[in-house]
Amino acid sequence: MLKEFKEFAMKGNVVDLAVGVIIGAAFGAIVKSLVDDVIMPPIGMLLGNMDFANLYWVLKEGTKAAAPYATLKEATDAGAVVLRYGAFINTIVNFLIVAFSVFLVIKQLNRFKKAEVAAPAAPAEPSEEVLLLREIRDNLKR
């Protein structure tokens, strides 16, 4: 059983999958930083200095401090139950960027596969009989 597990774990597909998951996690961190630190601040600025990460609705008041809360941190520190829809918007933007990136990678892979299939092989040299028949045809035309 241990031998079978070792063979399974060392197959190329499993190793490739592990590498893909690791690179995907790193790519996800890059996209999260891109969205949180590069894309959303200018959008928030255009919408009146709005910080999407700080958008929330209070579902239930906290017991430690009275509302209204100026920030999400104040609300959560007071023990309020909040719906963090700003973080959800950021996550949607993250997903759209990752999905679009994966789409572009798959599109390029498909293009390369089509190019390999579409490239015809060099035509084979005609056989001795075909060359002889062509010569006869050409002589008959004269």
N, C-alpha and C positions, 0 to 999 in steps of 0.2 A: 504494500500500500504506500509506503514511504517512497519507494522507487517510482511508482506511478505519479505521485504528487510532484516529485522532482521533475519528471519528464513534462508534466503539464505546466508547471510553473516556469520552466525554461524554454517553452515553445516561443517562437518568434512573435506570435500574435499577442501573447500575454505580456511579454516584455515591451512590445510596441505600445500596447494599451497603457501600461504603467508609465511609460515615458510621456505619452499623450496626456494622461491625467496630471502629471507633474507640470508639464509645460502649460496646460490649460489653467491650472491654478495660478501659476505665475502671470499668465496673460490676463486672467481675471483681476488680479491685483493691479496690474497696469491700467486696465480699463477703468477700474473703480477710481483710481487716482486721476485719470483723465477726466472722468465725469465730475467728480467732486471738486477737483482743484483747477480744472481748465475750462470745461464747458459750462457748468452750472453757475459759476460766479458772474460771467458776463450776461447770461440770461437773467439772473437775479437782478443785476444792475439795470438792465433794460426795463425790468418790471418794477422799478422803484426800490432798489436796494433790498430786495427780498432774498433771504437765505432759505433755500428749499429744504435744507436739512433741519431747519428750525420750524417748519410748518407742522401744526398739530391741532387736534380738537380734544378738548377735555371731555371725557365721557363721565368721569366721576371725580368730584372734588377731593383733594387730599386732606388729610387730617392734621398735618403739621403747620400749614400756612393757608391763609385765605386767598381766594382768587381775586382778581385776575393775575395770572402769571405772565411775566414779561418774556420769559424764554422757556424752552422745552426743559432745560436743566432745572429751572426753578420748579416747574410743575412736577417733574419726576422726583426731585428732592423732597417736595411736600407730600409725596405719596399719592399724587393724582393718577388716575388711570387715563392714559392718553392714546389717541389714535394718531400715529406718526405718518401722515399721508405724504409729507415732504420726502421722507426717507424712501417711501414707496415709489415716488416719482423718480428719484435718483436711481433706484434699482431698475425701473423700467427702461430708463435711458441706458444704463449699463447693459441690460439684456439686448436692446436694439443694436448697440454698437458691436457686441460680441456676435450676435446673430448675423449682422451684415458682414463682419470680418470673416466668419466661417463660410458664408455664402461666396465671398470673393475667392477664398482659397479653393473651395470645391469647384467653382467655375473655372479657375485656372487649371486645376487638375484635369477636369473634363476636357478642356481645350487641348492640353498636351496629349491626352489619350486619343482624341479624335485625330490630331496631327499624326500620331504614330500609325493609326489604322489607315488614314487617308493616303499616306505616302505610299505610292505604288512601288513595288519592287521593279528593278530594271528588267526590261523584257529579255527573255532568254534568246540566245542566238538561234536563228531558224535552223532546222535540221538540214542535212545534205539533200534530202528529197525535195523539201520546200524550195531550196535554192535552185535545184535542177528544174522544177516545175516553173518557177519564175523566169528562168532563162528561156525555156521553151515558149512561154507566153509572150515574152518580149520579142523573140524571133518571129513568132506568128503575126505579131502586130506589124512588123516591117514588111 
